């Protein structure tokens, strides 16, 4: 006779079917509980996200208003809700940085906190498509370069490590090369600084700013009379010939702009007027060279007030160097006329600008 298990016996059915039915029920209950937990957590997560975004906006507002201590409190709230928020980390570090005061040891703790946050930014792994991170990283690198370039953390190797990272991230960025050059200067590495400026010019030979930066570097008092860098940043002199020759190159980059030629003229006048231990022959040469370039500027823009003033100044230098009384008087008279003309032009131009500003203000009030 066939033995049948009673239908009303759960234990018998389970024995016959194994444990599949109870496992299905258990898995289902576990899935339902998990789903319930997730659904309950969503509002909490959304709430935290909203609170973080609100605190970030408030922090930025306080940062802009230079209320850095209060801004830090808001950025702390952001990072409590969202510990991986890189933007809040950077701006909290920057806020601490702003609270540091050089020479006041009690504020060094702020600088230490800033360094920690900047390093967190550098070590972060941004999400794909994060457009803010490259800017935040660049700014963090720039900040660390500045910190390690000065006391109390002054350290050339560390500063250069960050400078190299910044430069390597954007090899074609002139600002990074200027920052590198400035760093070399701060540590008295004059030859390396010159190489950095030259690299910027080679990278952008048509860039007036890069060209001018090299000229400005040559005009700094970083060398002795033989052109050797002075030790420990001591008082030296500029390399006038290199500076003015570089400025001539800059002027030719945009020959329709009178400012380039005018700038060359100002360098010649300054060297003629202030140059140390120059004989009359050299002074005359400088004044004559300056006159050539100021005339080029005025040929492009005849009402260039500043150029007219410097032409008058150069005429006065020429007058000092001539032995002929009639020629001297003629040069001085011309210089006086130029000065009068420059004053008149300045008044006319100022009046014209004031009238334009008045008309613009009237137009703005009408449109409102």
C-alpha positions in Angstrom: 0.0 0.0 0.0 1.3 3.4 -1.0 2.0 5.6 2.0 0.8 9.2 1.5 1.9 12.0 3.7 -1.0 13.9 5.2 -1.6 17.2 3.6 -2.1 18.8 6.9 1.4 18.0 8.2 3.8 20.9 7.5 6.7 19.1 8.9 6.1 16.2 6.6 5.7 18.4 3.6 8.9 20.2 4.5 10.7 16.9 5.0 9.5 15.8 1.5 10.3 19.1 -0.2 13.5 19.9 1.7 14.0 23.5 3.0 13.4 25.4 -0.2 10.0 26.8 0.8 11.2 28.3 4.1 14.3 29.8 2.4 12.2 31.5 -0.2 10.1 33.0 2.5 13.1 34.1 4.5 14.8 35.7 1.5 11.6 37.5 0.6 11.2 38.9 4.1 14.9 40.0 4.1 14.5 41.7 0.7 11.4 43.5 2.0 13.2 44.7 5.1 16.2 45.8 3.1 14.0 47.7 0.7 12.2 49.3 3.6 15.4 50.4 5.2 16.6 51.9 1.9 13.4 53.7 1.3 13.5 55.1 4.8 17.1 56.2 4.3 16.4 58.1 1.1 14.7 61.1 2.8 17.6 61.2 5.4 20.2 61.2 2.7 18.3 63.8 0.7 18.0 65.9 3.8 21.7 65.7 4.6 22.5 66.6 1.0 20.2 69.7 1.1 21.7 70.7 4.5 25.3 70.4 3.0 24.4 72.4 0.0 22.8 75.1 2.1 25.8 75.3 4.4 28.1 75.4 1.4 26.3 78.4 -0.1 26.3 80.2 3.3 30.0 79.4 3.7 30.8 80.9 0.3 28.8 84.0 1.2 30.7 84.5 4.5 34.0 83.8 2.7 33.3 86.5 0.2 32.4 88.9 3.0 35.8 87.9 4.6 34.0 86.5 7.7 36.4 83.6 7.7 35.8 82.2 11.1 32.1 81.9 10.5 32.7 80.5 7.0 34.8 77.7 8.6 31.8 76.8 10.8 29.6 76.4 7.7 32.2 74.4 5.9 32.5 72.2 9.0 28.8 71.5 8.7 29.2 70.6 5.0 31.9 68.1 5.8 30.0 66.6 8.7 27.2 65.9 6.2 29.4 65.1 3.3 33.0 64.3 4.3 34.2 63.9 0.7 33.1 67.4 -0.4 36.3 68.7 -2.0 35.0 72.2 -2.5 34.2 72.7 1.2 37.6 71.3 2.1 39.5 73.7 -0.1 37.5 76.8 1.0 37.8 75.8 4.7 41.6 75.5 4.1 41.6 78.9 2.4 39.7 80.4 5.2 42.2 79.1 7.7 44.9 80.5 5.5 43.3 83.9 5.5 43.4 83.9 9.3 47.2 83.4 9.4 49.2 86.5 10.1 53.0 86.4 9.3 55.1 87.0 12.4 52.3 86.2 14.8 53.0 82.7 16.2 49.6 82.3 17.7 48.1 82.2 14.2 50.4 79.4 13.0 47.8 76.9 14.0 45.6 78.3 11.2 48.3 77.8 8.7 48.7 74.2 9.8 45.0 73.6 9.3 45.2 75.2 5.9 48.0 72.9 4.8 46.1 69.9 6.0 43.0 70.8 3.9 45.0 71.7 0.8 46.8 68.4 1.0 43.4 66.6 1.3 42.3 68.4 -1.9 45.5 67.2 -3.7 44.9 63.6 -2.6 41.2 63.6 -3.5 39.8 61.4 -6.3 37.2 63.5 -8.0 34.1 62.1 -9.6 34.0 61.9 -13.4 33.1 65.1 -15.0 33.9 67.3 -11.9 34.7 70.6 -13.6 35.5 72.4 -10.3 38.2 70.0 -9.2 41.0 71.0 -11.6 40.6 74.7 -10.5 40.5 73.7 -6.8 43.6 71.6 -7.2 45.4 74.4 -9.1 44.6 76.9 -6.4 45.6 74.4 -3.6 49.0 73.9 -5.3 49.5 77.7 -5.7 48.6 78.2 -2.0 51.1 75.5 -0.9 53.8 77.0 -3.1 53.3 80.4 -1.4 53.2 78.8 2.1 56.5 77.0 1.6 58.1 80.0 -0.1 57.9 82.1 3.1 58.3 81.8 6.8 57.5 79.9 9.0 57.5 76.9 6.6 60.1 78.3 4.2 61.5 75.4 2.3 62.7 75.5 -1.3 62.5 71.8 -2.0 58.9 71.5 -0.8 57.9 74.7 -2.6 59.5 73.5 -5.8 57.8 70.1 -5.5 54.4 71.7 -5.7 55.6 74.2 -8.3 56.7 71.4 -10.6 53.4 69.6 -10.1 51.6 72.8 -11.0 53.7 73.5 -14.1 53.6 69.9 -15.3 49.8 69.9 -15.1 49.6 72.8 -17.5 53.0 73.0 -19.4 51.7 75.9 -21.6 50.4 78.1 -18.8 52.5 81.2 -18.7 51.3 82.2 -15.2 52.7 78.9 -13.9 56.1 79.7 -15.4 56.0 83.2 -13.9 55.2 81.6 -10.5 58.2 79.3 -11.0 60.5 82.2 -11.9 59.3 84.2 -8.8 60.0 81.2 -6.6 63.5 81.0 -7.9 63.9 84.7 -7.2 62.7 84.4 -3.6 65.4 81.8 -2.9 68.1 83.8 -4.6 68.4 81.5 -7.6 68.7 84.3 -10.1 70.1 82.3 -13.0 67.3 79.7 -12.7 64.7 82.5 -12.6 66.1 84.0 -15.8 65.8 80.6 -17.5 62.2 80.4 -16.4 61.4 83.8 -17.9 63.2 82.9 -21.1 61.2 79.7 -21.2 58.0 81.6 -21.0 59.2 83.9 -23.9 60.2 80.9 -26.0 56.8 79.3 -25.3 54.9 82.4 -26.3 57.2 84.5 -28.5 54.4 86.8 -29.6 53.0 87.4 -26.1 53.6 90.9 -24.9 53.2 90.0 -21.3 55.8 87.3 -21.4 58.2 89.6 -23.2 57.6 92.4 -20.7 58.1 90.1 -17.7 61.6 89.2 -18.9 62.4 92.9 -19.4 61.1 93.7 -16.0 63.2 90.9 -14.5 66.4 92.4 -16.1 65.4 95.8 -14.6 65.6 94.4 -11.0 68.6 95.1 -8.9 69.8 91.5 -8.7 73.4 91.7 -10.2 76.7 93.4 -9.4 78.5 95.7 -11.8 79.9 92.7 -13.6 76.5 91.1 -14.1 77.0 88.4 -11.5 74.0 87.7 -9.2 74.4 89.3 -5.8 74.5 87.0 -2.8 71.6 86.7 -0.3 69.5 89.2 -2.2 71.7 92.1 -1.4 71.4 95.5 -3.2 72.7 95.3 -6.7 71.9 96.8 -10.0 69.8 96.0 -13.0 71.0 94.8 -16.4 69.9 97.9 -18.3 71.1 96.9 -21.7 69.3 93.6 -21.5 66.2 95.2 -20.2 65.9 97.9 -22.9 66.8 95.5 -25.7 64.1 93.2 -24.5 61.6 96.1 -24.4 62.5 97.0 -28.0 61.5 93.4 -29.0 58.3 93.8 -27.0 57.5 97.1 -28.8 57.8 95.5 -32.2 55.3 92.8 -31.3 52.6 95.4 -31.8 54.1 98.2 -33.8 50.7 100.0 -34.0 50.6 100.4 -30.2 52.5 103.6 -29.1 52.8 102.3 -25.5 55.6 99.9 -26.4 57.8 102.6 -27.9 56.9 105.0 -25.1 58.0 102.4 -22.5 61.4 102.1 -24.1 61.8 105.9 -24.0 61.0 106.0 -20.3 63.7 103.4 -19.6 66.2 105.5 -21.5 65.3 108.7 -19.6 65.4 106.9 -16.3 68.9 105.5 -16.9 70.1 108.9 -18.2 68.7 110.8 -15.2 69.4 108.3 -12.4 72.1 106.1 -13.9 75.1 105.8 -11.6 78.5 107.1 -12.6 77.7 107.8 -16.2 79.8 110.2 -18.2 78.3 112.9 -20.4 78.9 111.0 -23.6 76.9 108.0 -22.3 74.1 110.2 -21.0 73.8 112.0 -24.3 73.6 108.6 -26.1 70.9 107.5 -23.7 68.9 110.8 -24.2 69.2 110.6 -28.0 68.1 106.9 -28.1 65.1 107.8 -25.8 64.1 110.6 -28.2 64.0 108.2 -31.1 61.5 106.0 -29.4 59.3 108.7 -27.9 59.1 110.2 -31.4 57.9 106.8 -32.7 55.2 106.8 -30.0 54.0 110.3 -30.9 54.0 109.5 -34.6 51.4 106.9 -33.9 49.4 109.0 -31.4 50.1 112.7 -31.4 48.0 113.5 -28.3 49.7 110.8 -26.2 50.0 113.0 -23.0 52.6 110.8 -21.2 54.8 110.6 -24.3 54.7 114.4 -24.6 55.8 114.7 -21.0 58.7 112.3 -21.5 59.8 114.0 -24.7 60.0 117.2 -22.6 62.0 115.4 -20.0 64.4 114.0 -22.6 64.8 117.5 -24.1 65.8 118.8 -20.7 68.5 116.1 -20.4 69.8 117.0 -23.9 69.9 120.6 -22.8 72.1 119.8 -19.8 74.5 118.0 -22.1 75.0 120.7 -24.7 77.6 123.4 -24.5 76.0 125.8 -27.0 73.8 128.3 -25.0 71.5 129.0 -27.9 70.9 125.3 -28.5 70.4 124.8 -24.8 67.8 127.6 -24.6 66.0 126.3 -27.6 65.7 122.8 -26.1 64.4 124.1 -22.8 61.9 126.3 -24.6 60.6 123.4 -26.6 60.4 121.3 -23.4 58.3 124.0 -21.8 55.9 124.2 -24.7 55.5 120.5 -24.7 54.7 120.6 -21.0 52.1 123.3 -21.5 50.6 121.3 -24.4 50.5 118.1 -22.3 48.7 119.9 -19.5 46.1 121.3 -21.9 45.5 117.9 -23.5 45.1 116.3 -20.1 42.4 118.7 -19.2 40.6 118.2 -22.5 40.8 114.4 -22.2 39.6 114.5 -18.5 36.7 116.7 -19.5 35.8 114.3 -22.3 35.9 111.3 -20.0 33.8 113.1 -17.5 31.2 114.0 -20.1 31.1 110.4 -21.4 30.6 109.1 -17.8 27.8 111.6 -17.3 26.1 110.5 -20.5 26.4 106.9 -19.5 24.9 107.5 -16.1 22.0 109.4 -17.6 21.4 106.6 -20.1 21.5 104.0 -17.3 19.0 106.0 -15.2 16.7 106.4 -18.2 16.7 102.7 -19.0 15.9 101.9 -15.4 
